[in-house]
Amino acid sequence: MHLDNSILVPPVDALARIFKALSEPARLRIVLALSDDCRPVSDVVEATGLPQPLVSHHLRILRDAGVAQPDRRGGFVYY
């Protein structure tokens, strides 16, 4: 029996982008901080202890890799 791997497994390139994004310890801390609930960037800064510009930089990389998804609520962006 032949299984079509394209249906069962995401493309290897997409998986590689995800794993690359998660290989940075600061980004992994951000993902763990977001694992409980959707939070604004300011809460992610507080939870990780990282400076806001660095959190925003890492969130952009996680967004580009498809790991995090932004949700604008008024003047805040939640992830």
N, C-alpha and C positions, 0 to 999 in steps of 0.2 A: 504494500500500500504506500503510495506516494503522497506526502503532505505538502501543501503549498506553504512554504515558510513565510512568504510575504503576508499571509493572513494571520499567522500565529505570532510572529515576532516583528516588532517595529524594525524599520530599516537600521542597519548597523551604523550608518552615519549619524542618525538621530540619537541612538544610544551612546555613541562616542561623545557627542556634544553634551549630553546629560552627565555622563561620568566625568568628563573634563570639568564641567561647571562645579560638580560636587567634590572634586579633588582638592580644592582650596579650603583649608580649615575654616577660614572666616565665613565662606559661603555655606559651608555645612552647618556652622553655628546659627546662621540666619535661617536656614531651612528648619532646623530644630526649633528655633524660636517661633516659627510660623506653623509648626505642626499641630498646635492645640487650637488655634483660632486665627481668624483673619485680623490682622493688626495694622495700624498706621505705621508709617516709617519711623515716627518718633518713638513708638513702643519697641520697635526692633532695635533702634539705637540703644535704648535703655536696657533691653534684655541681653544684648551682646556686649555692651561696653565699648563698641566701636564708634568712631566719629561719624557724624551724619553723612559727610561727603563720601566716605568709604563704604558705608552701608548702601547708599544710592548707587554707587559704582557696581558693587556686587549684585544688587538687586537687578540692575540692567542686564548683567551677564546671565543671571538665573532666568530672567524673563526671556532673553534671546534663546536660551536653551530649552525653553518650554517648561521649566521647573516651577516658576512663580508666575502668577497672573495678577496684574494690577486691577484695582477697582476704585475709580475716583468717586469720592463722596464729599461733595462740597469742596472745601479747600484742601482736603486730605486725600492721599492715595493709600489705600489699604492693599495688603498682600495676603 
